[in-house]
Amino acid sequence: MKQRELGRTGIMVSELCLGTMTFGQQNTEAEGHAQLDMALAHGINFIDTAEFYSIPPRAETQGSTETIIGSWLKERGNRDKIILASKAVGRGTQPWFRPGGEETRLTPRQIRYALEGSLRRLNTDYLDLYQLHWPDRKIGLFGEGGTTFTSLADADEVPIEETLGVLGDLVTEGKIRHVGVSNETAWGVSEYLACSRTGAPRIASIQNAYNLINRTFEIGLAEMALRERVSLLAYSPLAQGYLTGKYLNGARPAGARTTLFDRGQRYQKPGVDVAIEAYLALAREEGVDPVQLAVAFVTSRPFVTSNIIGATSTQQLTTILGSVEVTITPELEAKINAIHQVHSNPAP
């Protein structure tokens, strides 16, 4: 397992990061511990979670993922072997995240509250990376806004300077080491970087979706990531399982996430199935597991620092871990790009 530098921090993280959002609903505590053990044994030192998890968000399971990771850290006594990342929710109306059911915002008070909860559940006194799960300002998120931006929907925004200010205080206090953003735009990243030039902490990373059927990060943000050394922590490399082909033509396998929760709308758009079929055909032609092809492509991109993988069984995780043995040659990349040219970004 190769390691790469997280932004400009000097911290080396594994090229694959274990995503954990299924722990607490699709996965039990024992299953979560088994995945964590397997990941560590295969050289993964980077674990990503969030106060938002498990998914789908529910009052009765909020924070359950962090609790499972926390019990694992306590039992194994291996906090020093892990680069641990979590996230604070952005603007939202779920009433169970904050006292009194208030709207969640990226204010200093709410960020402190969120971090204290995460630290308590994770059984640790610091995080290596603390991320803002999505912006305070209202923009299209998680695919519902497509790739277009048409208006300033709401001027009521917590200033980025204010959010970064409290994060800087938390760094000084030793509760977090570095900060990052998630589900951000090129404008947002540029604003965070501009604020850091006046003394606020510099963002080390951006966690956005990136996969074969959603390569929109390459438009603007990839250059930003490379020139500014802001690491992309790519999530959903399998497009929430759709790139396995298991949901083609409306199929809903028993126990699969979309079958259970019906939250795959981002990947149920016109042109998605035909694009997936093209990538599955390429995998057959190359004699490569389609899961490993999709994951290896994401890992191979020069602007990706760590590829956030996720599974609901150790069998699935074994397959995904095998992606590190797949090489995206120039010839294979050319074939992938030929498909992308015809079927570009059907699931942004």
N, C-alpha and C positions, 0 to 999 in steps of 0.2 A: 504494500500500500504506500503510494507516494505521498509526500507532504508538500504543502505550498504555504507561502506566507499569507497571513490574514492582513490584507491592506498593507499599511506601513508599520504594523505593530511589533514586528519581530516574532510574533507567535506563529508557530508552524502547526497547521491543521491537516488532517488527512484529506485526500482528494474526494473521498466519500464521507458524508456526514449522516449519522442516523437520525432520521426524522421519527417522531414519536407520537403523532397526534391520534393514533388509534388506541393507545394505551388508556384503558379506563372505560371503553365501550366495546370495540371489536376485540380488544385484547385484555386479558386478565392481568393481574399483577405478576403472577408466575410466568406468563407468556412474555410480558414486557421484560422481566429480568432475564429470561432466556435469550431474547433478542439482543439485549445490552451485552450480555456475556459473549455472545457470538460475534458481535461487532467488534468488541475490544480484542477478542482473540484473533481477528483478521486484520488488525492494525488500525481500526477506526479509533481515533481519539477525540472526535468532535461529536457532540450530542446537541440537538436542537429541540427546544420545546417552547411553550408559551402559556401564559395564564389563561388563554382562550381555550386550551385543549382540556378534554378530548373533543373530537369533532364527531357529530354536529354539536354545536354549543347548547348545553342544557344547564339549568340551575343546579340540578342534582349531581352533575358530573363535572362541573367547572373546577379546574385545578387538579383533576384526578390524574392527569398525565404527569404533572410535576410531582405529585405525591408518590407515584410509582417509581419514578426516577430517584426521588429522595430516599425511599426505603432501600433501593438497590445500593445507592452510595453509602448509606449507613451500614448495611450488611457487609458490603465488600470492603469498605474502608479505603476506597481508591480515588477519592476526590482529586488527589494530586496528579492522577494519570489522565484526567479528562479536561478537555476544553468545553466548558458548559455555556450554552447560550439560551436565553429565554427572551420573551417579548411582552410588552405592555400593549393592551388593546388600544386602538385609535378611537375616533369618534363613533359612537354608537348608542343604541337605545336599550340594549339588554339590561334589565333592571337588577340583575343579580351580581354584577361586577363591583358595584360601589355601594357604600352605605346609603340607605334611603332611596335606592333605585334611581339615582341621578344619572343623567346622560354622561357617558364616558367621554372624556376630553383629555388631551395631552397637556394638562396643566401641571405645575410643580407639585401641588398637593396630591393630585391623583397619581402621578408617576411614583411618588414616594410610597403611597398606599399600595400600588400594584407591586412594586419591587419588594416591599416587606413581606407581602403575601407569598410571592414566588420564593424568596429566600427561606421562609419558614417551611413551605411544602417540600422544597428541595434539600432540606437538611444541610444547608451551606451558609456561610456568612459572606460570600461574594459570588458574582458571576463574571466570567471572562468576557462575555459579550452580552450587552443588553440592547435590544432592538425595539423600535417603534413598529408595531405590527402593521399598521396602515396609517395614513395621514390624518391629521385633525381636519384639514380642509376637505370639502366635498368634491370628490372626483370619481370617475368611473373606476370601480374596483372589481377584482376577481372575474373579469371578463364581461360584466354586464354593460360596461361602457364602450366595448369594442376598442378600437384604436383611435377614436376621434375625440377631440376636445372642442366643445362649441361655445361655452360661456362660463363666466364666473358665477357659479350657482349661488354662492353664499359668502358674503364678505366677513361673516362671523368666524374668525379663525384664531386659534391660539398662536401668537407669533412664534416662529421657529426659534428666534433668539431666546424666548422665555423657556421653551422646552429644552433647548440645548443648555441653558444656564443651570437648570436643576440637575441635568445629567452630569454636567461638570462638577457640581457640588458632590454628587454621589461618587464620582471618580476620586475626588479629593478625600472623601470619607472612607475610601477603600471598599465600598460595597459593590462597585462594578469596575472592571478594568478598561473596557472599551465600549463604544456605542456603535449602533448600526441602524439602518432603516429597512423598511420592507414594503412591497407593493407601492413603490415610489416611481415618480416620473423623472425625466431629465431635468426639468425645471426644479423640482424638489431637491434633487441631489446637488445641483449647482448652488441652491440657496443654503443648504446645510454646509457645504464647503466654504462658501463666502463667510458665513457666520464664524466658522472655525478660525478664520484669519484674524479675528478680533479677540481671540483668547478662549473661545469655547472649544470643547473637545472635537476633534476631527472624526467624522464617521469613517469607520474601517470597512464597512460592508453595506451591500444592498441585497436583500432577499426577495427575488422576484421569480415568477413562473418562467420557465424556459424549457422547451422540448421541441420535438420534430414538427409538431403541428402548431406551435406558438413560438416563433423566433423573433417576436417583436422587440425583444431586448437589443437585438442587433441594430435597430434603427435609433441612433442617437446615444443610447445608454452604454453600448459596448465600447465606443470610443471614450466616453467619459470614464468608464471603469479602468480601461487600460492606461490612459494618459494620467489620471489622478490616482491610480492604484487604490481604487475602491473595489473591494472584492465582490464579485457576484457569488452569492450562495444560492444556487439554482434550485428551486423547488418544483415538484411535480414533473420529474423527467419522464415518467410514463403517462403523463396526462391523466392522472387519477385512475390509472389502470386501463384507459381506453386504447393505448398503443399496444397492449397485449392482444387485441382483437376480440376479447371476450364479450364486448358489448355490441359487436357489429350487427347491423340489421335489427336493432332493437332487442337483442338478447339480454336477458337479466339472470345470470347464474345465481343459484342459491348461495346466500351468505356474502355475496360481493357488495361492496360499499354502495354503489348506485342502486342496487336491488333493495338494500336495507333502508337507505336514507333518501334516495331520490334527490341527490345534490350534484348531479353531473351536468347541469345545464350548460356550463362553459364548453363542454365537449360534445354537445348534441346540436350542433349548428350545421347548416347546409355545407356540404363539401367535406365534412370531417371523415365520414366513412370511406369515401373514395380515396382520400389521402392516406388513411391508415392502411387500406388494402394495398396501396402502392408500396408502402414501407414493409408490409408483411411479405409481399412478393419479392422485394429486394433481399430481405433476410433469408428467404428460402433459396434464392439464387446464389447467395454468398455462403450458404451453409452455416449461418449464424443464428443463434437464438434471438428472436425479435426483441425480447426484453433486454438482452445484453447489448444488442445493436443500439437501441434507443438510449439506454443509460450511458454506454460508452461514448456515443456522439456528444452528449452534453458534457461529460467529463473532459473530453478532448479539446473543448473550445478554449482558446488562449485567455479569454476574459473570465472564465469560470475558475474560481479558487476551490470551491467544494460543492459537490453535487449531493443534494439532500435526498436520500433514498428512504423509502418506507415500505413496510410489509406487514401482513397480518399473520404470517406463519414463518417459522424458521426455514421451511422448505422454500418459500418464496424468497426469503432473504439470502439463502444460499445461491440461488440463481442470479440474483442481482449482484451479489458480491463477485460472482464470476465475470462480471463485465470488465473488471480491471485487466483481464487477459485478452480482451478484444482490442485490436488496433484499428483505428480509423485511418486507413492508408489514403494517400492522395487520390487514388483511383476510386476507392469506396466513397470518399467525400464528394467526388465529382458526381457519382451516381445519386447520392443523397441530395445534392444541390440541384440536380436535374429534376428530381421529383418536387423539390421545394419551389422551383421556378414555375411549375404548372399548378401546384397545390399550396400556395404560400399562405401560411398563417390562417387556416380556417377556424382556429379556436383561440383567438387572442384573449 
